[in-house]
Each structure stands twice: as structure tokens, then as C-alpha cells.
Amino acid sequence: MIYQHFPHENHKEYLHKRTNKLENLTGDSPIYISDNNIIFFLLTKSGGVKDQLKGTINKYKRHYPKLIAGNVFYNRV
């Protein structure tokens, strides 16, 4: 998990740039969740763990709809 405050730039552009860089460095796209002030990027080598993280973040986002999440399938779980 990587924790980061948003820099002073467009948040949507920053998320796109940072997730692309992490994917290039690791070979896999990160899962991320943000409250628009801070971001948590989650990476794992295990497909099973990644699926569990997606499900957990998906459930959490349902309770807090203002959160921004990526690489999460909202129609699952």
C-alpha cells in the first residue's frame, strides 16, 4: 500500500499519470481509493488477494459514495 497526499495539480490527471507509472513499474495496474485529499494505492502479486481487495473497496465505497476508486468493478460483489 502506498499512501499519498494529492499534489497541487488536477486530481484526475494526477491519478491517471500515477496509476500508469505504477503499472509500468510493476506490470499490474494498482487499485486505488481516495477521498480527494489523500490516495491509497494498493498492489499485490496475488490475483486472489487483488480480487478480495476489489470487493472490500467496492463495499466500502457503497457506504461512502464521495470516495473515488479505481480498478474496482462496481457491478461485482
C-alpha atoms as an extended CHARMM CRD file, in Angstrom:
* protein
*
        77  EXT
         1         1  MET       CA              0.0000000000        0.0000000000        0.0000000000  PROA      1               0.0000000000
         2         2  ILE       CA              1.2050000000        3.4680000000       -0.8890000000  PROA      2               0.0000000000
         3         3  TYR       CA             -0.2730000000        6.4570000000        0.9220000000  PROA      3               0.0000000000
         4         4  GLN       CA             -0.0200000000        9.8720000000       -0.6920000000  PROA      4               0.0000000000
         5         5  HSD       CA             -1.4950000000       13.3620000000       -0.4360000000  PROA      5               0.0000000000
         6         6  PHE       CA             -2.6550000000       14.8420000000       -3.7220000000  PROA      6               0.0000000000
         7         7  PRO       CA             -0.1410000000       17.3210000000       -5.1360000000  PROA      7               0.0000000000
         8         8  HSD       CA             -1.2890000000       20.7660000000       -6.2520000000  PROA      8               0.0000000000
         9         9  GLU       CA             -2.4270000000       19.7020000000       -9.7120000000  PROA      9               0.0000000000
        10        10  ASN       CA             -5.5710000000       18.3710000000      -11.3630000000  PROA      10              0.0000000000
        11        11  HSD       CA             -6.5460000000       15.2750000000       -9.3580000000  PROA      11              0.0000000000
        12        12  LYS       CA             -7.9760000000       13.3220000000      -12.2840000000  PROA      12              0.0000000000
        13        13  GLU       CA             -4.8690000000       13.9190000000      -14.4070000000  PROA      13              0.0000000000
        14        14  TYR       CA             -2.6040000000       13.0690000000      -11.4770000000  PROA      14              0.0000000000
        15        15  LEU       CA             -4.4190000000        9.7710000000      -10.7980000000  PROA      15              0.0000000000
        16        16  HSD       CA             -4.1140000000        8.8210000000      -14.4610000000  PROA      16              0.0000000000
        17        17  LYS       CA             -0.4000000000        9.6990000000      -14.5540000000  PROA      17              0.0000000000
        18        18  ARG       CA              0.4270000000        7.9560000000      -11.2490000000  PROA      18              0.0000000000
        19        19  THR       CA             -1.5360000000        4.7540000000      -11.9500000000  PROA      19              0.0000000000
        20        20  ASN       CA              0.1280000000        4.4940000000      -15.3810000000  PROA      20              0.0000000000
        21        21  LYS       CA              3.5650000000        4.9220000000      -13.8000000000  PROA      21              0.0000000000
        22        22  LEU       CA              2.8500000000        2.3100000000      -11.1340000000  PROA      22              0.0000000000
        23        23  GLU       CA              1.5750000000       -0.0880000000      -13.7920000000  PROA      23              0.0000000000
        24        24  ASN       CA              4.7210000000        0.4430000000      -15.8670000000  PROA      24              0.0000000000
        25        25  LEU       CA              6.9270000000       -0.1610000000      -12.8160000000  PROA      25              0.0000000000
        26        26  THR       CA              5.1020000000       -3.2430000000      -11.5210000000  PROA      26              0.0000000000
        27        27  GLY       CA              3.4450000000       -4.7850000000      -14.5720000000  PROA      27              0.0000000000
        28        28  ASP       CA             -0.0020000000       -4.5560000000      -12.9830000000  PROA      28              0.0000000000
        29        29  SER       CA             -2.4880000000       -1.7420000000      -12.5110000000  PROA      29              0.0000000000
        30        30  PRO       CA             -2.9550000000       -0.6350000000       -8.9160000000  PROA      30              0.0000000000
        31        31  ILE       CA             -6.2390000000       -0.4360000000       -7.0940000000  PROA      31              0.0000000000
        32        32  TYR       CA             -6.7370000000        2.9970000000       -5.6130000000  PROA      32              0.0000000000
        33        33  ILE       CA             -9.1840000000        4.7580000000       -3.3470000000  PROA      33              0.0000000000
        34        34  SER       CA             -9.2590000000        8.4400000000       -2.4590000000  PROA      34              0.0000000000
        35        35  ASP       CA            -11.2980000000       10.9810000000       -0.5280000000  PROA      35              0.0000000000
        36        36  ASN       CA             -9.9920000000       13.6700000000       -2.9130000000  PROA      36              0.0000000000
        37        37  ASN       CA             -7.3500000000       14.7400000000       -0.3680000000  PROA      37              0.0000000000
        38        38  ILE       CA             -5.3130000000       11.5780000000        0.0590000000  PROA      38              0.0000000000
        39        39  ILE       CA             -4.9010000000        8.4600000000       -2.0680000000  PROA      39              0.0000000000
        40        40  PHE       CA             -4.1970000000        4.8670000000       -1.1640000000  PROA      40              0.0000000000
        41        41  PHE       CA             -2.6570000000        2.7800000000       -3.9540000000  PROA      41              0.0000000000
        42        42  LEU       CA             -2.8420000000       -0.9780000000       -3.3850000000  PROA      42              0.0000000000
        43        43  LEU       CA             -0.6760000000       -3.5070000000       -5.2150000000  PROA      43              0.0000000000
        44        44  THR       CA             -0.4190000000       -7.2620000000       -4.7980000000  PROA      44              0.0000000000
        45        45  LYS       CA              1.1800000000      -10.1770000000       -6.6130000000  PROA      45              0.0000000000
        46        46  SER       CA             -1.7550000000      -12.4710000000       -5.8540000000  PROA      46              0.0000000000
        47        47  GLY       CA             -4.7960000000      -12.4180000000       -8.1240000000  PROA      47              0.0000000000
        48        48  GLY       CA             -6.9170000000      -13.8200000000       -5.2940000000  PROA      48              0.0000000000
        49        49  VAL       CA             -5.8430000000      -11.0910000000       -2.8880000000  PROA      49              0.0000000000
        50        50  LYS       CA             -6.4430000000       -8.4670000000       -5.5800000000  PROA      50              0.0000000000
        51        51  ASP       CA             -9.9940000000       -9.7490000000       -6.0710000000  PROA      51              0.0000000000
        52        52  GLN       CA            -10.5820000000       -9.5820000000       -2.3020000000  PROA      52              0.0000000000
        53        53  LEU       CA             -9.2510000000       -6.0140000000       -2.1950000000  PROA      53              0.0000000000
        54        54  LYS       CA            -11.5430000000       -5.0070000000       -5.0540000000  PROA      54              0.0000000000
        55        55  GLY       CA            -14.5210000000       -6.4920000000       -3.2290000000  PROA      55              0.0000000000
        56        56  THR       CA            -13.6230000000       -4.8200000000        0.0560000000  PROA      56              0.0000000000
        57        57  ILE       CA            -13.1230000000       -1.4080000000       -1.5340000000  PROA      57              0.0000000000
        58        58  ASN       CA            -16.3160000000       -1.8180000000       -3.5310000000  PROA      58              0.0000000000
        59        59  LYS       CA            -18.2940000000       -2.4710000000       -0.3280000000  PROA      59              0.0000000000
        60        60  TYR       CA            -16.6140000000        0.4420000000        1.4440000000  PROA      60              0.0000000000
        61        61  LYS       CA            -17.3530000000        2.8110000000       -1.4440000000  PROA      61              0.0000000000
        62        62  ARG       CA            -21.0540000000        1.9420000000       -1.3030000000  PROA      62              0.0000000000
        63        63  HSD       CA            -21.1670000000        3.3840000000        2.2260000000  PROA      63              0.0000000000
        64        64  TYR       CA            -19.1230000000        6.4580000000        1.2740000000  PROA      64              0.0000000000
        65        65  PRO       CA            -20.1650000000        7.3770000000       -2.2820000000  PROA      65              0.0000000000
        66        66  LYS       CA            -17.9980000000       10.5180000000       -2.3940000000  PROA      66              0.0000000000
        67        67  LEU       CA            -14.8730000000        8.3600000000       -2.4740000000  PROA      67              0.0000000000
        68        68  ILE       CA            -13.0030000000        7.9470000000       -5.7430000000  PROA      68              0.0000000000
        69        69  ALA       CA            -11.9140000000        4.3910000000       -6.5140000000  PROA      69              0.0000000000
        70        70  GLY       CA            -10.2260000000        2.8280000000       -9.4950000000  PROA      70              0.0000000000
        71        71  ASN       CA             -9.5930000000       -0.6160000000      -10.8840000000  PROA      71              0.0000000000
        72        72  VAL       CA            -12.6770000000       -1.7620000000       -8.9860000000  PROA      72              0.0000000000
        73        73  PHE       CA            -15.6480000000       -3.3880000000      -10.6470000000  PROA      73              0.0000000000
        74        74  TYR       CA            -18.7320000000       -1.7970000000       -9.0930000000  PROA      74              0.0000000000
        75        75  ASN       CA            -21.1780000000       -4.2990000000      -10.5480000000  PROA      75              0.0000000000
        76        76  ARG       CA            -19.4790000000       -7.1610000000       -8.7110000000  PROA      76              0.0000000000
        77        77  VAL       CA            -19.8850000000       -8.3280000000       -5.0900000000  PROA      77              0.0000000000
